[in-house]
């Protein structure tokens, strides 16, 4: 029973880790061969961590290509997390959270769909112009009255342009306005 459960969990993890990628995107990157992943940490002059990331290297046509993958974190000089990213296996952001210097979340977005118009891996590596992203964004604002942060705006973006219904909220959660883009 335990082995069946393990297999089911592994299948689900594989499915959901690529759920944001379109079939077209996965078809383009299928020939990349994983080579290695190296953890990289960059420091401020004061000795505190500035960035942590993993550089993953792939091989294609006897050439190596490297990109950041997995969890990538940027810190303030104080050591507080400034931004936290979850990157896919190909260097695309799957989700991002931004924090102020006190640790309050100020922004969050989740990628709903990652697609490419590239016709080949060679074209894929030349630039980012072929990439298409759909994201769901939430923006938080500090309420002096409540003494806390609250959901201020939310909505979807397609290639960084607002799309669909965007909602703006009052401090106590009531909808202030809705705008369609």
N, CA and C atoms as a LAMMPS dump frame, in Angstrom:
ITEM: TIMESTEP
0
ITEM: NUMBER OF ATOMS
543
ITEM: BOX BOUNDS ff ff ff
-5.0000000000000000e+02 5.0000000000000000e+02
-5.0000000000000000e+02 5.0000000000000000e+02
-5.0000000000000000e+02 5.0000000000000000e+02
ITEM: ATOMS id mol type element x y z
1 1 1 N 0.828 -1.202 0
2 1 2 C 0 0 0
3 1 3 C 0.868 1.261 0
4 2 1 N 1.948 1.235 0.786
5 2 2 C 2.827 2.391 0.891
6 2 3 C 3.482 2.704 -0.456
7 3 1 N 3.886 1.661 -1.215
8 3 2 C 4.54 1.881 -2.509
9 3 3 C 3.564 2.446 -3.535
10 4 1 N 2.308 2.034 -3.478
11 4 2 C 1.297 2.574 -4.396
12 4 3 C 1.089 4.057 -4.111
13 5 1 N 1.002 4.411 -2.842
14 5 2 C 0.835 5.81 -2.456
15 5 3 C 2.025 6.64 -2.92
16 6 1 N 3.23 6.103 -2.784
17 6 2 C 4.438 6.803 -3.221
18 6 3 C 4.398 7.061 -4.728
19 7 1 N 4.001 6.068 -5.504
20 7 2 C 3.915 6.219 -6.961
21 7 3 C 2.887 7.292 -7.316
22 8 1 N 1.739 7.29 -6.668
23 8 2 C 0.7 8.286 -6.936
24 8 3 C 1.214 9.682 -6.625
25 9 1 N 1.885 9.855 -5.49
26 9 2 C 2.432 11.159 -5.117
27 9 3 C 3.458 11.625 -6.147
28 10 1 N 4.341 10.737 -6.605
29 10 2 C 5.348 11.112 -7.596
30 10 3 C 4.704 11.518 -8.925
31 11 1 N 3.665 10.836 -9.328
32 11 2 C 2.957 11.199 -10.562
33 11 3 C 2.332 12.583 -10.421
34 12 1 N 1.69 12.838 -9.281
35 12 2 C 1.061 14.14 -9.059
36 12 3 C 2.084 15.259 -9.022
37 13 1 N 3.22 15.026 -8.392
38 13 2 C 4.275 16.044 -8.347
39 13 3 C 4.749 16.353 -9.765
40 14 1 N 4.969 15.338 -10.57
41 14 2 C 5.401 15.544 -11.947
42 14 3 C 4.375 16.306 -12.752
43 15 1 N 3.096 15.979 -12.544
44 15 2 C 2.032 16.663 -13.268
45 15 3 C 1.954 18.139 -12.874
46 16 1 N 1.923 18.417 -11.588
47 16 2 C 1.745 19.795 -11.147
48 16 3 C 2.993 20.643 -11.335
49 17 1 N 4.174 20.055 -11.395
50 17 2 C 5.374 20.86 -11.615
51 17 3 C 5.413 21.399 -13.046
52 18 1 N 4.723 20.751 -13.986
53 18 2 C 4.676 21.22 -15.365
54 18 3 C 3.301 21.754 -15.747
55 19 1 N 2.38 21.854 -14.801
56 19 2 C 1.01 22.25 -15.105
57 19 3 C 0.927 23.642 -15.712
58 20 1 N 1.873 24.509 -15.416
59 20 2 C 1.84 25.872 -15.931
60 20 3 C 2.373 25.96 -17.36
61 21 1 N 3.076 24.941 -17.808
62 21 2 C 3.67 24.955 -19.139
63 21 3 C 2.683 24.407 -20.167
64 22 1 N 2.606 25.097 -21.304
65 22 2 C 1.762 24.591 -22.379
66 22 3 C 2.452 23.398 -23.035
67 23 1 N 1.685 22.633 -23.771
68 23 2 C 2.229 21.487 -24.498
69 23 3 C 3.291 21.955 -25.484
70 24 1 N 3.042 23.083 -26.134
71 24 2 C 3.997 23.638 -27.099
72 24 3 C 5.33 23.959 -26.428
73 25 1 N 5.275 24.56 -25.24
74 25 2 C 6.497 24.897 -24.504
75 25 3 C 7.278 23.619 -24.174
76 26 1 N 6.59 22.62 -23.637
77 26 2 C 7.258 21.371 -23.255
78 26 3 C 7.847 20.644 -24.459
79 27 1 N 7.216 20.765 -25.61
80 27 2 C 7.728 20.15 -26.832
81 27 3 C 9.058 20.794 -27.247
82 28 1 N 9.169 22.105 -27.106
83 28 2 C 10.402 22.822 -27.482
84 28 3 C 11.568 22.425 -26.582
85 29 1 N 11.35 22.309 -25.277
86 29 2 C 12.459 22.078 -24.333
87 29 3 C 12.763 20.604 -24.075
88 30 1 N 12.031 19.703 -24.707
89 30 2 C 12.179 18.269 -24.411
90 30 3 C 13.574 17.714 -24.718
91 31 1 N 14.311 18.342 -25.64
92 31 2 C 15.629 17.827 -26.024
93 31 3 C 16.776 18.345 -25.155
94 32 1 N 16.48 19.191 -24.188
95 32 2 C 17.528 19.655 -23.272
96 32 3 C 17.944 18.513 -22.364
97 33 1 N 19.232 18.341 -22.205
98 33 2 C 19.748 17.302 -21.314
99 33 3 C 20.337 17.959 -20.069
100 34 1 N 19.808 17.578 -18.924
101 34 2 C 20.282 18.104 -17.637
102 34 3 C 21.737 17.689 -17.425
103 35 1 N 22.567 18.653 -17.01
104 35 2 C 23.975 18.368 -16.732
105 35 3 C 24.244 18.474 -15.231
106 36 1 N 23.91 19.638 -14.635
107 36 2 C 24.208 19.829 -13.211
108 36 3 C 23.443 21.013 -12.647
109 37 1 N 23.473 21.104 -11.327
110 37 2 C 22.897 22.251 -10.628
111 37 3 C 23.891 22.671 -9.555
112 38 1 N 24.233 23.957 -9.549
113 38 2 C 25.216 24.468 -8.593
114 38 3 C 24.578 25.594 -7.788
115 39 1 N 24.588 25.472 -6.468
116 39 2 C 24.066 26.508 -5.587
117 39 3 C 25.014 27.7 -5.619
118 40 1 N 24.449 28.895 -5.738
119 40 2 C 25.241 30.115 -5.809
120 40 3 C 24.719 31.097 -4.768
121 41 1 N 25.603 31.638 -3.964
122 41 2 C 25.236 32.619 -2.947
123 41 3 C 26.098 33.856 -3.154
124 42 1 N 25.435 35.021 -3.219
125 42 2 C 26.12 36.303 -3.357
126 42 3 C 25.943 37.064 -2.052
127 43 1 N 26.999 37.76 -1.618
128 43 2 C 26.982 38.431 -0.318
129 43 3 C 27.128 39.942 -0.459
130 44 1 N 26.542 40.662 0.503
131 44 2 C 26.788 42.094 0.654
132 44 3 C 28.191 42.291 1.227
133 45 1 N 28.678 43.523 1.167
134 45 2 C 29.993 43.823 1.755
135 45 3 C 29.998 43.597 3.267
136 46 1 N 28.812 43.693 3.902
137 46 2 C 28.74 43.477 5.351
138 46 3 C 28.746 41.995 5.721
139 47 1 N 28.853 41.111 4.715
140 47 2 C 28.935 39.678 4.964
141 47 3 C 27.594 38.961 4.979
142 48 1 N 26.507 39.707 4.929
143 48 2 C 25.178 39.084 4.912
144 48 3 C 24.823 38.65 3.489
145 49 1 N 23.976 37.645 3.405
146 49 2 C 23.575 37.106 2.108
147 49 3 C 22.718 38.117 1.351
148 50 1 N 23.011 38.291 0.055
149 50 2 C 22.232 39.161 -0.811
150 50 3 C 21.291 38.331 -1.68
151 51 1 N 21.819 37.29 -2.354
152 51 2 C 21.044 36.409 -3.223
153 51 3 C 21.435 34.959 -2.976
154 52 1 N 20.474 34.068 -3.08
155 52 2 C 20.759 32.638 -3.166
156 52 3 C 19.983 32.102 -4.359
157 53 1 N 20.612 31.247 -5.114
158 53 2 C 19.963 30.659 -6.287
159 53 3 C 20.686 29.379 -6.665
160 54 1 N 20.106 28.651 -7.588
161 54 2 C 20.736 27.457 -8.145
162 54 3 C 20.908 27.686 -9.633
163 55 1 N 22.117 27.491 -10.12
164 55 2 C 22.378 27.586 -11.553
165 55 3 C 22.326 26.178 -12.12
166 56 1 N 21.37 25.938 -12.999
167 56 2 C 21.232 24.628 -13.631
168 56 3 C 21.781 24.717 -15.047
169 57 1 N 22.581 23.726 -15.39
170 57 2 C 23.19 23.67 -16.711
171 57 3 C 22.571 22.531 -17.506
172 58 1 N 22.255 22.838 -18.759
173 58 2 C 21.722 21.862 -19.706
174 58 3 C 22.652 21.785 -20.901
175 59 1 N 22.584 20.677 -21.607
176 59 2 C 23.36 20.531 -22.831
177 59 3 C 22.395 20.322 -23.997
178 60 1 N 22.72 20.984 -25.108
179 60 2 C 21.978 20.797 -26.349
180 60 3 C 22.929 21.048 -27.508
181 61 1 N 22.997 20.119 -28.441
182 61 2 C 23.912 20.222 -29.594
183 61 3 C 25.349 20.476 -29.146
184 62 1 N 25.802 19.77 -28.14
185 62 2 C 27.168 19.85 -27.615
186 62 3 C 27.525 21.198 -27.007
187 63 1 N 26.527 22.039 -26.735
188 63 2 C 26.763 23.314 -26.061
189 63 3 C 26.03 23.322 -24.734
190 64 1 N 26.618 24.021 -23.757
191 64 2 C 25.994 24.134 -22.446
192 64 3 C 25.242 25.458 -22.316
193 65 1 N 24.084 25.39 -21.663
194 65 2 C 23.251 26.561 -21.373
195 65 3 C 22.929 26.529 -19.895
196 66 1 N 23.105 27.666 -19.223
197 66 2 C 22.828 27.726 -17.786
198 66 3 C 21.72 28.721 -17.505
199 67 1 N 20.915 28.396 -16.507
200 67 2 C 19.836 29.275 -16.087
201 67 3 C 19.582 29.058 -14.599
202 68 1 N 19.012 30.068 -13.97
203 68 2 C 18.633 29.929 -12.57
204 68 3 C 17.38 29.076 -12.493
205 69 1 N 17.305 28.203 -11.494
206 69 2 C 16.141 27.338 -11.316
207 69 3 C 15.824 27.19 -9.834
208 70 1 N 14.63 26.689 -9.548
209 70 2 C 14.256 26.403 -8.161
210 70 3 C 13.97 27.658 -7.355
211 71 1 N 14.297 27.608 -6.091
212 71 2 C 14.039 28.731 -5.188
213 71 3 C 15.164 29.75 -5.298
214 72 1 N 14.793 31 -5.535
215 72 2 C 15.761 32.095 -5.602
216 72 3 C 15.292 33.171 -4.619
217 73 1 N 16.191 33.598 -3.74
218 73 2 C 15.809 34.551 -2.705
219 73 3 C 16.761 35.739 -2.714
220 74 1 N 16.166 36.932 -2.635
221 74 2 C 16.929 38.169 -2.509
222 74 3 C 16.679 38.708 -1.108
223 75 1 N 17.737 39.188 -0.45
224 75 2 C 17.641 39.682 0.92
225 75 3 C 17.998 41.161 0.992
226 76 1 N 17.417 41.852 1.971
227 76 2 C 17.864 43.198 2.32
228 76 3 C 19.183 43.062 3.067
229 77 1 N 19.923 44.167 3.205
230 77 2 C 21.194 44.137 3.939
231 77 3 C 21.02 43.701 5.391
232 78 1 N 19.817 43.887 5.922
233 78 2 C 19.533 43.498 7.306
234 78 3 C 19.393 41.989 7.465
235 79 1 N 19.239 41.278 6.342
236 79 2 C 19.026 39.836 6.399
237 79 3 C 17.568 39.442 6.173
238 80 1 N 16.674 40.412 6.172
239 80 2 C 15.248 40.17 5.929
240 80 3 C 15.034 39.835 4.443
241 81 1 N 14.139 38.899 4.148
242 81 2 C 13.842 38.546 2.761
243 81 3 C 13.159 39.722 2.064
244 82 1 N 13.678 40.096 0.894
245 82 2 C 13.093 41.156 0.078
246 82 3 C 12.159 40.557 -0.979
247 83 1 N 12.636 39.543 -1.687
248 83 2 C 11.859 38.869 -2.732
249 83 3 C 12.161 37.379 -2.708
250 84 1 N 11.129 36.597 -2.95
251 84 2 C 11.286 35.144 -3.003
252 84 3 C 10.643 34.654 -4.292
253 85 1 N 11.416 33.948 -5.089
254 85 2 C 10.963 33.464 -6.381
255 85 3 C 10.979 31.942 -6.406
256 86 1 N 10.047 31.38 -7.134
257 86 2 C 10.063 29.964 -7.456
258 86 3 C 10.202 29.9 -8.968
259 87 1 N 11.321 29.363 -9.44
260 87 2 C 11.606 29.306 -10.871
261 87 3 C 11.388 27.887 -11.384
262 88 1 N 10.963 27.765 -12.626
263 88 2 C 10.798 26.438 -13.203
264 88 3 C 12.165 25.894 -13.627
265 89 1 N 12.172 24.72 -14.232
266 89 2 C 13.426 24.09 -14.642
267 89 3 C 14.12 24.802 -15.794
268 90 1 N 13.471 25.828 -16.362
269 90 2 C 14.02 26.52 -17.521
270 90 3 C 14.273 28.001 -17.251
271 91 1 N 14.208 28.411 -15.981
272 91 2 C 14.534 29.774 -15.594
273 91 3 C 13.373 30.749 -15.577
274 92 1 N 12.159 30.273 -15.859
275 92 2 C 10.989 31.146 -15.841
276 92 3 C 10.42 31.236 -14.427
277 93 1 N 9.95 32.407 -14.063
278 93 2 C 9.354 32.594 -12.744
279 93 3 C 7.992 31.909 -12.705
280 94 1 N 7.777 31.029 -11.727
281 94 2 C 6.471 30.39 -11.525
282 94 3 C 5.657 31.153 -10.488
283 95 1 N 6.353 31.724 -9.514
284 95 2 C 5.677 32.557 -8.518
285 95 3 C 6.699 33.504 -7.905
286 96 1 N 6.191 34.606 -7.335
287 96 2 C 7.057 35.608 -6.717
288 96 3 C 6.314 36.26 -5.567
289 97 1 N 7.032 36.494 -4.486
290 97 2 C 6.505 37.241 -3.345
291 97 3 C 7.498 38.339 -3.011
292 98 1 N 6.978 39.561 -2.802
293 98 2 C 7.812 40.689 -2.41
294 98 3 C 7.447 41.127 -1.002
295 99 1 N 8.447 41.519 -0.225
296 99 2 C 8.249 41.897 1.168
297 99 3 C 8.886 43.249 1.448
298 100 1 N 8.303 43.991 2.394
299 100 2 C 8.946 45.229 2.83
300 100 3 C 10.03 44.88 3.851
301 101 1 N 10.703 45.878 4.351
302 101 2 C 11.831 45.652 5.275
303 101 3 C 11.406 45.09 6.63
304 102 1 N 10.104 45.117 6.913
305 102 2 C 9.6 44.555 8.177
306 102 3 C 9.058 43.148 7.994
307 103 1 N 9.12 42.609 6.779
308 103 2 C 8.654 41.254 6.521
309 103 3 C 7.208 41.135 6.091
310 104 1 N 6.552 42.266 5.845
311 104 2 C 5.167 42.241 5.377
312 104 3 C 5.125 42.005 3.866
313 105 1 N 4.25 41.1 3.444
314 105 2 C 4.111 40.822 2.016
315 105 3 C 3.451 42.018 1.343
316 106 1 N 4.068 42.535 0.282
317 106 2 C 3.548 43.69 -0.437
318 106 3 C 3.018 43.329 -1.822
319 107 1 N 3.493 42.235 -2.388
320 107 2 C 3.074 41.814 -3.719
321 107 3 C 3.265 40.305 -3.841
322 108 1 N 2.402 39.692 -4.622
323 108 2 C 2.559 38.272 -4.918
324 108 3 C 1.959 38.014 -6.29
325 109 1 N 2.664 37.231 -7.073
326 109 2 C 2.046 36.794 -8.311
327 109 3 C 2.403 35.353 -8.593
328 110 1 N 1.452 34.694 -9.247
329 110 2 C 1.597 33.289 -9.598
330 110 3 C 1.392 33.176 -11.1
331 111 1 N 2.293 32.479 -11.749
332 111 2 C 2.166 32.28 -13.181
333 111 3 C 1.113 31.199 -13.421
334 112 1 N 0.146 31.529 -14.232
335 112 2 C -0.924 30.595 -14.571
336 112 3 C -0.526 29.762 -15.789
337 113 1 N 0.176 30.415 -16.738
338 113 2 C 0.549 29.712 -17.963
339 113 3 C 1.866 30.26 -18.503
340 114 1 N 2.734 29.338 -18.938
341 114 2 C 4.003 29.689 -19.572
342 114 3 C 3.984 29.072 -20.963
343 115 1 N 4.196 29.908 -21.987
344 115 2 C 4.141 29.435 -23.369
345 115 3 C 5.28 30.075 -24.159
346 116 1 N 5.546 29.522 -25.318
347 116 2 C 6.563 30.065 -26.21
348 116 3 C 6.082 29.976 -27.647
349 117 1 N 6.517 30.926 -28.451
350 117 2 C 6.259 30.899 -29.893
351 117 3 C 7.512 30.471 -30.65
352 118 1 N 8.56 30.093 -29.932
353 118 2 C 9.802 29.672 -30.583
354 118 3 C 9.536 28.426 -31.425
355 119 1 N 10.202 28.359 -32.554
356 119 2 C 10.043 27.208 -33.451
357 119 3 C 11.076 26.118 -33.167
358 120 1 N 12.143 26.477 -32.444
359 120 2 C 13.209 25.515 -32.151
360 120 3 C 13.925 25.942 -30.873
361 121 1 N 14.756 25.044 -30.348
362 121 2 C 15.556 25.394 -29.168
363 121 3 C 16.559 26.49 -29.495
364 122 1 N 17.093 26.509 -30.703
365 122 2 C 18.026 27.573 -31.094
366 122 3 C 17.348 28.934 -30.99
367 123 1 N 16.133 29.045 -31.5
368 123 2 C 15.375 30.287 -31.398
369 123 3 C 15.034 30.587 -29.936
370 124 1 N 14.731 29.546 -29.188
371 124 2 C 14.389 29.668 -27.773
372 124 3 C 15.512 30.354 -26.988
373 125 1 N 16.768 30.001 -27.305
374 125 2 C 17.913 30.539 -26.572
375 125 3 C 18.344 31.929 -27.028
376 126 1 N 17.932 32.378 -28.193
377 126 2 C 18.401 33.663 -28.734
378 126 3 C 17.871 34.872 -27.975
379 127 1 N 16.607 34.814 -27.516
380 127 2 C 16.031 35.949 -26.807
381 127 3 C 14.831 35.475 -25.991
382 128 1 N 14.193 36.417 -25.314
383 128 2 C 12.984 36.122 -24.555
384 128 3 C 11.73 36.62 -25.278
385 129 1 N 11.878 37.175 -26.467
386 129 2 C 10.758 37.782 -27.199
387 129 3 C 9.646 36.795 -27.525
388 130 1 N 9.951 35.528 -27.57
389 130 2 C 8.982 34.504 -27.942
390 130 3 C 8.14 34.013 -26.758
391 131 1 N 8.466 34.455 -25.556
392 131 2 C 7.796 33.95 -24.349
393 131 3 C 6.463 34.661 -24.107
394 132 1 N 5.49 33.904 -23.598
395 132 2 C 4.185 34.438 -23.229
396 132 3 C 3.838 33.942 -21.827
397 133 1 N 3.381 34.871 -20.993
398 133 2 C 3.062 34.541 -19.609
399 133 3 C 1.687 35.063 -19.226
400 134 1 N 0.935 34.251 -18.501
401 134 2 C -0.309 34.697 -17.871
402 134 3 C -0.071 34.614 -16.376
403 135 1 N -0.332 35.716 -15.664
404 135 2 C -0.09 35.744 -14.225
405 135 3 C -1.328 36.211 -13.474
406 136 1 N -1.426 35.781 -12.217
407 136 2 C -2.445 36.305 -11.319
408 136 3 C -1.711 37.099 -10.251
409 137 1 N -2.06 38.382 -10.113
410 137 2 C -1.333 39.312 -9.25
411 137 3 C -2.168 39.753 -8.057
412 138 1 N -1.528 39.853 -6.912
413 138 2 C -2.155 40.434 -5.726
414 138 3 C -1.196 41.473 -5.163
415 139 1 N -1.749 42.644 -4.847
416 139 2 C -0.956 43.751 -4.309
417 139 3 C -1.527 44.091 -2.94
418 140 1 N -0.645 44.256 -1.958
419 140 2 C -1.057 44.542 -0.591
420 140 3 C -0.632 45.951 -0.216
421 141 1 N -1.413 46.558 0.658
422 141 2 C -1.151 47.93 1.076
423 141 3 C -1.261 48.001 2.599
424 142 1 N -0.494 48.902 3.202
425 142 2 C -0.528 49.057 4.654
426 142 3 C -1.687 49.965 5.062
427 143 1 N -2.446 49.506 6.027
428 143 2 C -3.538 50.307 6.585
429 143 3 C -3.089 50.861 7.927
430 144 1 N -2.993 52.185 8.017
431 144 2 C -2.631 52.803 9.288
432 144 3 C -3.749 52.622 10.316
433 145 1 N -4.998 52.621 9.854
434 145 2 C -6.139 52.423 10.751
435 145 3 C -6.128 51.041 11.381
436 146 1 N -5.892 50.015 10.547
437 146 2 C -5.912 48.627 11.034
438 146 3 C -4.568 48.189 11.605
439 147 1 N -3.516 48.909 11.251
440 147 2 C -2.181 48.546 11.729
441 147 3 C -1.644 47.277 11.092
442 148 1 N -2.124 46.969 9.887
443 148 2 C -1.68 45.762 9.194
444 148 3 C -1.804 45.953 7.682
445 149 1 N -1.292 44.996 6.94
446 149 2 C -1.416 45.022 5.489
447 149 3 C -2.71 44.325 5.082
448 150 1 N -3.294 44.781 3.971
449 150 2 C -4.53 44.175 3.469
450 150 3 C -4.446 44.051 1.958
451 151 1 N -5.282 43.148 1.409
452 151 2 C -5.344 42.988 -0.033
453 151 3 C -5.904 44.272 -0.637
454 152 1 N -5.119 44.909 -1.489
455 152 2 C -5.498 46.181 -2.09
456 152 3 C -6.023 46.001 -3.523
457 153 1 N -5.287 45.222 -4.343
458 153 2 C -5.693 44.992 -5.734
459 153 3 C -5.386 43.561 -6.124
460 154 1 N -6.194 43.057 -7.062
461 154 2 C -5.905 41.74 -7.61
462 154 3 C -6.459 41.637 -9.013
463 155 1 N -5.769 40.843 -9.837
464 155 2 C -6.217 40.623 -11.2
465 155 3 C -5.178 39.883 -12.005
466 156 1 N -5.507 39.65 -13.25
467 156 2 C -4.648 38.877 -14.137
468 156 3 C -3.907 39.783 -15.115
469 157 1 N -2.715 39.36 -15.48
470 157 2 C -1.931 40.032 -16.516
471 157 3 C -1.562 39.001 -17.578
472 158 1 N -1.531 39.443 -18.812
473 158 2 C -1.041 38.627 -19.915
474 158 3 C 0.114 39.406 -20.525
475 159 1 N 1.302 38.826 -20.464
476 159 2 C 2.524 39.498 -20.928
477 159 3 C 2.653 40.889 -20.319
478 160 1 N 2.419 40.968 -19.029
479 160 2 C 2.569 42.161 -18.197
480 160 3 C 1.534 43.257 -18.471
481 161 1 N 0.49 42.954 -19.228
482 161 2 C -0.595 43.916 -19.446
483 161 3 C -1.831 43.416 -18.716
484 162 1 N -2.513 44.328 -18.018
485 162 2 C -3.721 43.953 -17.295
486 162 3 C -4.743 43.369 -18.257
487 163 1 N -5.415 42.294 -17.79
488 163 2 C -6.396 41.602 -18.611
489 163 3 C -7.541 41.153 -17.723
490 164 1 N -8.755 41.244 -18.226
491 164 2 C -9.909 40.787 -17.459
492 164 3 C -10.291 41.769 -16.367
493 165 1 N -10.923 41.25 -15.306
494 165 2 C -11.42 42.085 -14.208
495 165 3 C -10.324 42.289 -13.161
496 166 1 N -10.069 43.546 -12.84
497 166 2 C -9.171 43.897 -11.742
498 166 3 C -10.011 44.509 -10.64
499 167 1 N -9.794 44.024 -9.417
500 167 2 C -10.559 44.517 -8.274
501 167 3 C -9.656 45.313 -7.349
502 168 1 N -10.194 46.411 -6.832
503 168 2 C -9.524 47.226 -5.824
504 168 3 C -10.387 47.172 -4.572
505 169 1 N -9.736 47.027 -3.403
506 169 2 C -10.454 46.846 -2.147
507 169 3 C -10.2 47.975 -1.156
508 170 1 N -11.187 48.197 -0.302
509 170 2 C -11.018 49.062 0.861
510 170 3 C -10.267 48.277 1.929
511 171 1 N -9.837 48.98 2.96
512 171 2 C -9.06 48.375 4.048
513 171 3 C -9.752 47.184 4.707
514 172 1 N -11.079 47.244 4.835
515 172 2 C -11.792 46.173 5.542
516 172 3 C -12.261 45.051 4.625
517 173 1 N -11.863 45.086 3.348
518 173 2 C -12.146 43.983 2.445
519 173 3 C -13.273 44.182 1.464
520 174 1 N -14.048 45.255 1.606
521 174 2 C -15.118 45.494 0.643
522 174 3 C -14.517 45.96 -0.672
523 175 1 N -15.202 45.585 -1.768
524 175 2 C -14.733 45.983 -3.09
525 175 3 C -14.952 47.487 -3.28
526 176 1 N -13.885 48.174 -3.622
527 176 2 C -13.936 49.604 -3.894
528 176 3 C -14.357 49.847 -5.349
529 177 1 N -13.712 49.093 -6.267
530 177 2 C -14.083 49.2 -7.681
531 177 3 C -13.613 47.97 -8.429
532 178 1 N -14.252 47.731 -9.559
533 178 2 C -13.859 46.69 -10.473
534 178 3 C -13.699 47.321 -11.846
535 179 1 N -12.605 46.982 -12.512
536 179 2 C -12.366 47.543 -13.836
537 179 3 C -12.005 46.395 -14.783
538 180 1 N -12.612 46.421 -15.961
539 180 2 C -12.346 45.388 -16.963
540 180 3 C -11.345 45.944 -17.976
541 181 1 N -10.332 45.135 -18.249
542 181 2 C -9.285 45.502 -19.226
543 181 3 C -9.355 44.578 -20.429
